[in-house]
Amino acid sequence: MQERTQKELKHFNDMLDQAVRWRKAKDLRAYIDEREKNAMAKNQMTDQFKRWLIWARKKADWYDPFIDAKDKLLKHVEKDKTRVEKSQPLFEDDSFFESNHRQSKSFYHR
């Protein structure tokens, strides 16, 4: 019974992962379309931007579980494991922004 339950949960989680990827692919396509509309409105449809649009749409097709397009560079990437890395703080070298200052009560309650 436990093995059956684990198998059922795995299938459910796989379906949930696919649904999340599908939603993200839709959001990604909407973002790409808005970038295109913005560029067209501002007369910024350069050759470089047109190449970016082609590239971006191919990545969306790669990520979309319904299309699941192939990508030579990303063929070994697990699509459900893709993450955006957090960027470093802008002022990490400035002592004012050290963690003890950010969390200091006196800093926030002046």
N, CA, C and O atoms as CSV, one atom per row, in Angstrom:
chain,resi,resn,atom,element,x,y,z
A,1,MET,N,N,0.830,-1.190,0.000
A,1,MET,CA,C,0.000,0.000,0.000
A,1,MET,C,C,0.882,1.265,0.000
A,1,MET,O,O,0.579,2.241,-0.686
A,2,GLN,N,N,1.968,1.230,0.774
A,2,GLN,CA,C,2.856,2.392,0.845
A,2,GLN,C,C,3.509,2.657,-0.520
A,2,GLN,O,O,3.648,3.812,-0.923
A,3,GLU,N,N,3.899,1.620,-1.216
A,3,GLU,CA,C,4.505,1.768,-2.547
A,3,GLU,C,C,3.501,2.380,-3.535
A,3,GLU,O,O,3.850,3.236,-4.348
A,4,ARG,N,N,2.274,1.928,-3.445
A,4,ARG,CA,C,1.216,2.455,-4.312
A,4,ARG,C,C,0.960,3.932,-4.015
A,4,ARG,O,O,0.772,4.730,-4.932
A,5,THR,N,N,0.953,4.287,-2.744
A,5,THR,CA,C,0.746,5.674,-2.331
A,5,THR,C,C,1.882,6.554,-2.832
A,5,THR,O,O,1.641,7.656,-3.324
A,6,GLN,N,N,3.121,6.079,-2.710
A,6,GLN,CA,C,4.267,6.841,-3.189
A,6,GLN,C,C,4.212,7.030,-4.700
A,6,GLN,O,O,4.538,8.105,-5.203
A,7,LYS,N,N,3.810,6.010,-5.415
A,7,LYS,CA,C,3.691,6.090,-6.871
A,7,LYS,C,C,2.611,7.103,-7.255
A,7,LYS,O,O,2.794,7.906,-8.171
A,8,GLU,N,N,1.491,7.054,-6.546
A,8,GLU,CA,C,0.388,7.998,-6.800
A,8,GLU,C,C,0.838,9.437,-6.531
A,8,GLU,O,O,0.534,10.345,-7.306
A,9,LEU,N,N,1.550,9.632,-5.447
A,9,LEU,CA,C,2.045,10.963,-5.099
A,9,LEU,C,C,3.059,11.460,-6.131
A,9,LEU,O,O,3.069,12.644,-6.466
A,10,LYS,N,N,3.904,10.572,-6.633
A,10,LYS,CA,C,4.868,10.953,-7.665
A,10,LYS,C,C,4.148,11.397,-8.927
A,10,LYS,O,O,4.511,12.410,-9.524
A,11,HIS,N,N,3.131,10.649,-9.337
A,11,HIS,CA,C,2.353,11.022,-10.529
A,11,HIS,C,C,1.659,12.370,-10.323
A,11,HIS,O,O,1.614,13.198,-11.232
A,12,PHE,N,N,1.127,12.578,-9.135
A,12,PHE,CA,C,0.475,13.857,-8.839
A,12,PHE,C,C,1.477,15.004,-8.897
A,12,PHE,O,O,1.208,16.040,-9.505
A,13,ASN,N,N,2.638,14.817,-8.260
A,13,ASN,CA,C,3.659,15.861,-8.262
A,13,ASN,C,C,4.185,16.138,-9.667
A,13,ASN,O,O,4.477,17.285,-10.006
A,14,ASP,N,N,4.308,15.098,-10.482
A,14,ASP,CA,C,4.710,15.284,-11.882
A,14,ASP,C,C,3.684,16.134,-12.616
A,14,ASP,O,O,4.046,17.038,-13.369
A,15,MET,N,N,2.409,15.849,-12.399
A,15,MET,CA,C,1.351,16.628,-13.033
A,15,MET,C,C,1.386,18.079,-12.551
A,15,MET,O,O,1.213,19.005,-13.343
A,16,LEU,N,N,1.606,18.267,-11.278
A,16,LEU,CA,C,1.697,19.612,-10.713
A,16,LEU,C,C,2.882,20.373,-11.315
A,16,LEU,O,O,2.756,21.551,-11.651
A,17,ASP,N,N,4.018,19.711,-11.450
A,17,ASP,CA,C,5.190,20.334,-12.082
A,17,ASP,C,C,4.885,20.740,-13.521
A,17,ASP,O,O,5.275,21.822,-13.958
A,18,GLN,N,N,4.190,19.878,-14.255
A,18,GLN,CA,C,3.820,20.185,-15.636
A,18,GLN,C,C,2.881,21.389,-15.688
A,18,GLN,O,O,3.019,22.243,-16.563
A,19,ALA,N,N,1.938,21.461,-14.767
A,19,ALA,CA,C,1.004,22.588,-14.726
A,19,ALA,C,C,1.747,23.900,-14.434
A,19,ALA,O,O,1.441,24.938,-15.021
A,20,VAL,N,N,2.711,23.843,-13.534
A,20,VAL,CA,C,3.500,25.035,-13.208
A,20,VAL,C,C,4.313,25.467,-14.424
A,20,VAL,O,O,4.366,26.653,-14.747
A,21,ARG,N,N,4.943,24.513,-15.093
A,21,ARG,CA,C,5.708,24.842,-16.308
A,21,ARG,C,C,4.812,25.436,-17.382
A,21,ARG,O,O,5.192,26.402,-18.044
A,22,TRP,N,N,3.616,24.861,-17.559
A,22,TRP,CA,C,2.671,25.373,-18.553
A,22,TRP,C,C,2.293,26.819,-18.239
A,22,TRP,O,O,2.259,27.661,-19.136
A,23,ARG,N,N,2.009,27.107,-16.970
A,23,ARG,CA,C,1.630,28.468,-16.562
A,23,ARG,C,C,2.802,29.430,-16.778
A,23,ARG,O,O,2.614,30.539,-17.278
A,24,LYS,N,N,3.991,29.009,-16.406
A,24,LYS,CA,C,5.168,29.859,-16.592
A,24,LYS,C,C,5.442,30.103,-18.075
A,24,LYS,O,O,5.839,31.203,-18.460
A,25,ALA,N,N,5.232,29.091,-18.903
A,25,ALA,CA,C,5.431,29.254,-20.351
A,25,ALA,C,C,4.424,30.266,-20.901
A,25,ALA,O,O,4.771,31.089,-21.749
A,26,LYS,N,N,3.185,30.208,-20.422
A,26,LYS,CA,C,2.177,31.186,-20.852
A,26,LYS,C,C,2.588,32.598,-20.422
A,26,LYS,O,O,2.491,33.544,-21.203
A,27,ASP,N,N,3.041,32.729,-19.184
A,27,ASP,CA,C,3.490,34.035,-18.688
A,27,ASP,C,C,4.694,34.529,-19.483
A,27,ASP,O,O,4.792,35.712,-19.808
A,28,LEU,N,N,5.591,33.627,-19.788
A,28,LEU,CA,C,6.780,33.980,-20.561
A,28,LEU,C,C,6.391,34.475,-21.955
A,28,LEU,O,O,6.928,35.473,-22.435
A,29,ARG,N,N,5.476,33.787,-22.586
A,29,ARG,CA,C,5.017,34.225,-23.914
A,29,ARG,C,C,4.324,35.582,-23.846
A,29,ARG,O,O,4.505,36.415,-24.735
A,30,ALA,N,N,3.537,35.810,-22.808
A,30,ALA,CA,C,2.867,37.106,-22.651
A,30,ALA,C,C,3.906,38.211,-22.474
A,30,ALA,O,O,3.763,39.299,-23.031
A,31,TYR,N,N,4.942,37.929,-21.702
A,31,TYR,CA,C,6.030,38.891,-21.507
A,31,TYR,C,C,6.736,39.192,-22.831
A,31,TYR,O,O,6.995,40.354,-23.146
A,32,ILE,N,N,7.044,38.160,-23.598
A,32,ILE,CA,C,7.722,38.329,-24.886
A,32,ILE,C,C,6.844,39.156,-25.830
A,32,ILE,O,O,7.335,40.051,-26.518
A,33,ASP,N,N,5.545,38.852,-25.857
A,33,ASP,CA,C,4.626,39.611,-26.713
A,33,ASP,C,C,4.564,41.082,-26.306
A,33,ASP,O,O,4.528,41.962,-27.166
A,34,GLU,N,N,4.551,41.354,-25.002
A,34,GLU,CA,C,4.533,42.747,-24.528
A,34,GLU,C,C,5.828,43.473,-24.877
A,34,GLU,O,O,5.812,44.647,-25.247
A,35,ARG,N,N,6.954,42.762,-24.755
A,35,ARG,CA,C,8.233,43.366,-25.168
A,35,ARG,C,C,8.190,43.733,-26.643
A,35,ARG,O,O,8.665,44.797,-27.039
A,36,GLU,N,N,7.616,42.844,-27.460
A,36,GLU,CA,C,7.517,43.114,-28.889
A,36,GLU,C,C,6.612,44.328,-29.156
A,36,GLU,O,O,6.966,45.203,-29.946
A,37,LYS,N,N,5.454,44.379,-28.503
A,37,LYS,CA,C,4.539,45.513,-28.681
A,37,LYS,C,C,5.209,46.822,-28.275
A,37,LYS,O,O,5.075,47.841,-28.952
A,38,ASN,N,N,5.925,46.775,-27.166
A,38,ASN,CA,C,6.625,47.964,-26.680
A,38,ASN,C,C,7.679,48.414,-27.685
A,38,ASN,O,O,7.794,49.604,-27.979
A,39,ALA,N,N,8.437,47.478,-28.204
A,39,ALA,CA,C,9.477,47.807,-29.184
A,39,ALA,C,C,8.864,48.373,-30.459
A,39,ALA,O,O,9.402,49.310,-31.050
A,40,MET,N,N,7.744,47.806,-30.878
A,40,MET,CA,C,7.079,48.304,-32.080
A,40,MET,C,C,6.548,49.722,-31.855
A,40,MET,O,O,6.672,50.582,-32.727
A,41,ALA,N,N,5.960,49.958,-30.691
A,41,ALA,CA,C,5.412,51.276,-30.389
A,41,ALA,C,C,6.499,52.349,-30.325
A,41,ALA,O,O,6.263,53.506,-30.672
A,42,LYS,N,N,7.679,51.953,-29.882
A,42,LYS,CA,C,8.798,52.897,-29.760
A,42,LYS,C,C,9.719,52.871,-30.974
A,42,LYS,O,O,10.784,53.488,-30.972
A,43,ASN,N,N,9.297,52.151,-32.011
A,43,ASN,CA,C,10.092,52.030,-33.234
A,43,ASN,C,C,11.505,51.517,-32.934
A,43,ASN,O,O,12.496,52.064,-33.419
A,44,GLN,N,N,11.573,50.450,-32.121
A,44,GLN,CA,C,12.855,49.864,-31.708
A,44,GLN,C,C,13.004,48.418,-32.178
A,44,GLN,O,O,13.679,47.615,-31.533
A,45,MET,N,N,12.379,48.095,-33.288
A,45,MET,CA,C,12.462,46.732,-33.815
A,45,MET,C,C,13.751,46.567,-34.623
A,45,MET,O,O,13.719,46.499,-35.852
A,46,THR,N,N,14.858,46.506,-33.934
A,46,THR,CA,C,16.151,46.333,-34.587
A,46,THR,C,C,16.349,44.874,-34.973
A,46,THR,O,O,15.608,43.999,-34.525
A,47,ASP,N,N,17.339,44.621,-35.797
A,47,ASP,CA,C,17.662,43.237,-36.157
A,47,ASP,C,C,18.058,42.448,-34.921
A,47,ASP,O,O,17.703,41.277,-34.785
A,48,GLN,N,N,18.794,43.090,-34.022
A,48,GLN,CA,C,19.205,42.417,-32.787
A,48,GLN,C,C,17.978,42.043,-31.951
A,48,GLN,O,O,17.910,40.940,-31.409
A,49,PHE,N,N,17.017,42.953,-31.845
A,49,PHE,CA,C,15.810,42.655,-31.075
A,49,PHE,C,C,14.988,41.562,-31.739
A,49,PHE,O,O,14.412,40.725,-31.045
A,50,LYS,N,N,14.920,41.550,-33.060
A,50,LYS,CA,C,14.197,40.494,-33.778
A,50,LYS,C,C,14.838,39.131,-33.530
A,50,LYS,O,O,14.138,38.128,-33.396
A,51,ARG,N,N,16.179,39.096,-33.467
A,51,ARG,CA,C,16.875,37.839,-33.151
A,51,ARG,C,C,16.549,37.410,-31.723
A,51,ARG,O,O,16.362,36.224,-31.449
A,52,TRP,N,N,16.482,38.389,-30.815
A,52,TRP,CA,C,16.121,38.080,-29.429
A,52,TRP,C,C,14.722,37.481,-29.372
A,52,TRP,O,O,14.498,36.510,-28.649
A,53,LEU,N,N,13.771,38.047,-30.126
A,53,LEU,CA,C,12.409,37.528,-30.139
A,53,LEU,C,C,12.376,36.067,-30.591
A,53,LEU,O,O,11.679,35.247,-29.994
A,54,ILE,N,N,13.114,35.751,-31.621
A,54,ILE,CA,C,13.178,34.364,-32.114
A,54,ILE,C,C,13.745,33.464,-31.024
A,54,ILE,O,O,13.195,32.402,-30.732
A,55,TRP,N,N,14.859,33.902,-30.422
A,55,TRP,CA,C,15.496,33.128,-29.356
A,55,TRP,C,C,14.537,32.929,-28.182
A,55,TRP,O,O,14.393,31.816,-27.676
A,56,ALA,N,N,13.881,34.010,-27.750
A,56,ALA,CA,C,12.987,33.955,-26.591
A,56,ALA,C,C,11.808,33.014,-26.840
A,56,ALA,O,O,11.421,32.245,-25.960
A,57,ARG,N,N,11.252,33.081,-28.025
A,57,ARG,CA,C,10.113,32.205,-28.343
A,57,ARG,C,C,10.545,30.734,-28.413
A,57,ARG,O,O,9.779,29.843,-28.044
A,58,LYS,N,N,11.747,30.489,-28.878
A,58,LYS,CA,C,12.255,29.112,-28.885
A,58,LYS,C,C,12.442,28.592,-27.458
A,58,LYS,O,O,12.167,27.424,-27.183
A,59,LYS,N,N,12.911,29.457,-26.548
A,59,LYS,CA,C,13.071,29.037,-25.151
A,59,LYS,C,C,11.711,28.760,-24.519
A,59,LYS,O,O,11.570,27.814,-23.745
A,60,ALA,N,N,10.717,29.571,-24.839
A,60,ALA,CA,C,9.370,29.324,-24.316
A,60,ALA,C,C,8.844,27.986,-24.832
A,60,ALA,O,O,8.220,27.233,-24.084
A,61,ASP,N,N,9.091,27.689,-26.104
A,61,ASP,CA,C,8.678,26.394,-26.668
A,61,ASP,C,C,9.423,25.242,-26.005
A,61,ASP,O,O,8.854,24.169,-25.804
A,62,TRP,N,N,10.679,25.454,-25.666
A,62,TRP,CA,C,11.466,24.429,-24.966
A,62,TRP,C,C,10.871,24.161,-23.590
A,62,TRP,O,O,10.793,23.011,-23.156
A,63,TYR,N,N,10.453,25.219,-22.908
A,63,TYR,CA,C,9.967,25.098,-21.533
A,63,TYR,C,C,8.526,24.583,-21.464
A,63,TYR,O,O,8.159,23.919,-20.495
A,64,ASP,N,N,7.720,24.874,-22.461
A,64,ASP,CA,C,6.304,24.512,-22.469
A,64,ASP,C,C,6.159,22.988,-22.536
A,64,ASP,O,O,6.672,22.361,-23.462
A,65,PRO,N,N,5.463,22.386,-21.560
A,65,PRO,CA,C,5.340,20.922,-21.563
A,65,PRO,C,C,4.504,20.378,-22.721
A,65,PRO,O,O,4.624,19.198,-23.053
A,66,PHE,N,N,3.670,21.195,-23.338
A,66,PHE,CA,C,2.881,20.733,-24.480
A,66,PHE,C,C,3.699,20.702,-25.759
A,66,PHE,O,O,3.456,19.872,-26.635
A,67,ILE,N,N,4.667,21.603,-25.872
A,67,ILE,CA,C,5.505,21.662,-27.067
A,67,ILE,C,C,6.784,20.877,-26.842
A,67,ILE,O,O,7.171,20.056,-27.673
A,68,ASP,N,N,7.447,21.133,-25.706
A,68,ASP,CA,C,8.643,20.382,-25.299
A,68,ASP,C,C,9.695,20.344,-26.414
A,68,ASP,O,O,10.270,19.298,-26.713
A,69,ALA,N,N,9.930,21.527,-27.024
A,69,ALA,CA,C,10.899,21.619,-28.119
A,69,ALA,C,C,12.299,21.253,-27.634
A,69,ALA,O,O,12.619,21.396,-26.454
A,70,LYS,N,N,13.110,20.787,-28.545
A,70,LYS,CA,C,14.492,20.422,-28.223
A,70,LYS,C,C,15.366,21.670,-28.233
A,70,LYS,O,O,15.105,22.620,-28.970
A,71,ASP,N,N,16.412,21.653,-27.402
A,71,ASP,CA,C,17.377,22.746,-27.344
A,71,ASP,C,C,18.750,22.127,-27.116
A,71,ASP,O,O,18.987,21.490,-26.089
A,72,LYS,N,N,19.649,22.314,-28.073
A,72,LYS,CA,C,20.971,21.681,-27.993
A,72,LYS,C,C,21.729,22.068,-26.736
A,72,LYS,O,O,22.341,21.217,-26.090
A,73,LEU,N,N,21.694,23.350,-26.384
A,73,LEU,CA,C,22.461,23.803,-25.221
A,73,LEU,C,C,21.838,23.384,-23.896
A,73,LEU,O,O,22.545,23.218,-22.902
A,74,LEU,N,N,20.529,23.215,-23.875
A,74,LEU,CA,C,19.851,22.906,-22.622
A,74,LEU,C,C,19.326,21.476,-22.561
A,74,LEU,O,O,18.460,21.162,-21.744
A,75,LYS,N,N,19.851,20.612,-23.425
A,75,LYS,CA,C,19.299,19.262,-23.504
A,75,LYS,C,C,19.470,18.454,-22.215
A,75,LYS,O,O,18.714,17.510,-21.988
A,76,HIS,N,N,20.434,18.796,-21.376
A,76,HIS,CA,C,20.649,18.045,-20.136
A,76,HIS,C,C,20.055,18.739,-18.915
A,76,HIS,O,O,20.225,18.277,-17.786
A,77,VAL,N,N,19.362,19.843,-19.145
A,77,VAL,CA,C,18.768,20.602,-18.038
A,77,VAL,C,C,17.399,20.014,-17.708
A,77,VAL,O,O,16.576,19.781,-18.594
A,78,GLU,N,N,17.172,19.780,-16.419
A,78,GLU,CA,C,15.850,19.343,-15.974
A,78,GLU,C,C,14.973,20.586,-15.885
A,78,GLU,O,O,15.228,21.475,-15.073
A,79,LYS,N,N,13.964,20.645,-16.702
A,79,LYS,CA,C,13.139,21.849,-16.802
A,79,LYS,C,C,12.445,22.196,-15.497
A,79,LYS,O,O,12.226,23.372,-15.208
A,80,ASP,N,N,12.099,21.195,-14.707
A,80,ASP,CA,C,11.444,21.465,-13.437
A,80,ASP,C,C,12.424,21.969,-12.386
A,80,ASP,O,O,12.015,22.400,-11.307
A,81,LYS,N,N,13.711,21.918,-12.696
A,81,LYS,CA,C,14.730,22.327,-11.730
A,81,LYS,C,C,15.355,23.676,-12.075
A,81,LYS,O,O,16.268,24.125,-11.382
A,82,THR,N,N,14.878,24.330,-13.139
A,82,THR,CA,C,15.465,25.612,-13.510
A,82,THR,C,C,15.123,26.639,-12.443
A,82,THR,O,O,14.007,26.680,-11.925
A,83,ARG,N,N,16.103,27.458,-12.131
A,83,ARG,CA,C,15.932,28.497,-11.112
A,83,ARG,C,C,16.646,29.746,-11.575
A,83,ARG,O,O,17.624,29.683,-12.320
A,84,VAL,N,N,16.148,30.872,-11.127
A,84,VAL,CA,C,16.827,32.137,-11.350
A,84,VAL,C,C,17.634,32.412,-10.089
A,84,VAL,O,O,17.097,32.440,-8.982
A,85,GLU,N,N,18.944,32.615,-10.280
A,85,GLU,CA,C,19.780,32.887,-9.123
A,85,GLU,C,C,19.556,34.311,-8.651
A,85,GLU,O,O,19.366,35.226,-9.452
A,86,LYS,N,N,19.582,34.480,-7.337
A,86,LYS,CA,C,19.403,35.816,-6.771
A,86,LYS,C,C,20.665,36.629,-7.014
A,86,LYS,O,O,21.784,36.127,-6.897
A,87,SER,N,N,20.460,37.883,-7.351
A,87,SER,CA,C,21.608,38.746,-7.594
A,87,SER,C,C,22.194,39.240,-6.279
A,87,SER,O,O,21.537,39.211,-5.238
A,88,GLN,N,N,23.410,39.681,-6.344
A,88,GLN,CA,C,24.085,40.220,-5.175
A,88,GLN,C,C,23.520,41.600,-4.858
A,88,GLN,O,O,23.027,42.280,-5.758
A,89,PRO,N,N,23.581,42.029,-3.597
A,89,PRO,CA,C,23.128,43.377,-3.253
A,89,PRO,C,C,23.942,44.416,-4.016
A,89,PRO,O,O,25.124,44.204,-4.285
A,90,LEU,N,N,23.320,45.527,-4.363
A,90,LEU,CA,C,24.006,46.559,-5.121
A,90,LEU,C,C,25.153,47.181,-4.346
A,90,LEU,O,O,26.164,47.569,-4.932
A,91,PHE,N,N,25.002,47.278,-3.029
A,91,PHE,CA,C,25.985,47.982,-2.220
A,91,PHE,C,C,26.663,47.047,-1.225
A,91,PHE,O,O,26.861,47.414,-0.067
A,92,GLU,N,N,27.013,45.865,-1.659
A,92,GLU,CA,C,27.549,44.882,-0.721
A,92,GLU,C,C,28.880,45.306,-0.100
A,92,GLU,O,O,29.214,44.846,0.992
A,93,ASP,N,N,29.648,46.172,-0.767
A,93,ASP,CA,C,30.922,46.605,-0.216
A,93,ASP,C,C,30.787,47.809,0.706
A,93,ASP,O,O,31.747,48.182,1.381
A,94,ASP,N,N,29.638,48.404,0.742
A,94,ASP,CA,C,29.410,49.577,1.570
A,94,ASP,C,C,29.075,49.112,2.982
A,94,ASP,O,O,28.104,48.380,3.172
A,95,SER,N,N,29.857,49.520,3.969
A,95,SER,CA,C,29.662,49.040,5.337
A,95,SER,C,C,28.288,49.412,5.891
A,95,SER,O,O,27.784,48.750,6.798
A,96,PHE,N,N,27.684,50.467,5.350
A,96,PHE,CA,C,26.354,50.855,5.809
A,96,PHE,C,C,25.331,49.764,5.564
A,96,PHE,O,O,24.365,49.638,6.316
A,97,PHE,N,N,25.531,48.977,4.523
A,97,PHE,CA,C,24.577,47.947,4.155
A,97,PHE,C,C,24.952,46.576,4.693
A,97,PHE,O,O,24.399,45.572,4.243
A,98,GLU,N,N,25.871,46.507,5.637
A,98,GLU,CA,C,26.196,45.226,6.252
A,98,GLU,C,C,24.961,44.709,6.980
A,98,GLU,O,O,24.097,45.486,7.387
A,99,SER,N,N,24.888,43.412,7.135
A,99,SER,CA,C,23.680,42.801,7.687
A,99,SER,C,C,23.319,43.350,9.061
A,99,SER,O,O,22.135,43.488,9.371
A,100,ASN,N,N,24.314,43.669,9.897
A,100,ASN,CA,C,23.962,44.158,11.227
A,100,ASN,C,C,23.284,45.523,11.159
A,100,ASN,O,O,22.493,45.852,12.043
A,101,HIS,N,N,23.572,46.325,10.136
A,101,HIS,CA,C,22.890,47.607,9.992
A,101,HIS,C,C,21.484,47.425,9.440
A,101,HIS,O,O,20.564,48.130,9.853
A,102,ARG,N,N,21.308,46.506,8.529
A,102,ARG,CA,C,19.993,46.278,7.942
A,102,ARG,C,C,19.007,45.747,8.966
A,102,ARG,O,O,17.811,46.022,8.880
A,103,GLN,N,N,19.499,44.991,9.930
A,103,GLN,CA,C,18.610,44.385,10.903
A,103,GLN,C,C,18.579,45.151,12.220
A,103,GLN,O,O,17.863,44.773,13.146
A,104,SER,N,N,19.339,46.205,12.300
A,104,SER,CA,C,19.413,46.988,13.513
A,104,SER,C,C,18.094,47.695,13.790
A,104,SER,O,O,17.525,48.317,12.893
A,105,LYS,N,N,17.603,47.608,15.024
A,105,LYS,CA,C,16.365,48.296,15.381
A,105,LYS,C,C,16.538,49.809,15.305
A,105,LYS,O,O,15.624,50.524,14.897
A,106,SER,N,N,17.715,50.292,15.701
A,106,SER,CA,C,17.929,51.734,15.678
A,106,SER,C,C,17.921,52.268,14.253
A,106,SER,O,O,17.522,53.411,14.026
A,107,PHE,N,N,18.356,51.460,13.288
A,107,PHE,CA,C,18.357,51.869,11.895
A,107,PHE,C,C,16.919,52.076,11.398
A,107,PHE,O,O,16.650,53.042,10.684
A,108,TYR,N,N,16.004,51.188,11.764
A,108,TYR,CA,C,14.635,51.254,11.277
A,108,TYR,C,C,13.742,52.174,12.106
A,108,TYR,O,O,12.694,52.604,11.624
A,109,HIS,N,N,14.121,52.474,13.299
A,109,HIS,CA,C,13.252,53.246,14.191
A,109,HIS,C,C,13.799,54.625,14.525
A,109,HIS,O,O,13.603,55.104,15.643
A,110,ARG,N,N,14.467,55.265,13.606
A,110,ARG,CA,C,14.990,56.610,13.863
A,110,ARG,C,C,13.910,57.626,13.719
A,110,ARG,O,O,14.158,58.819,13.898
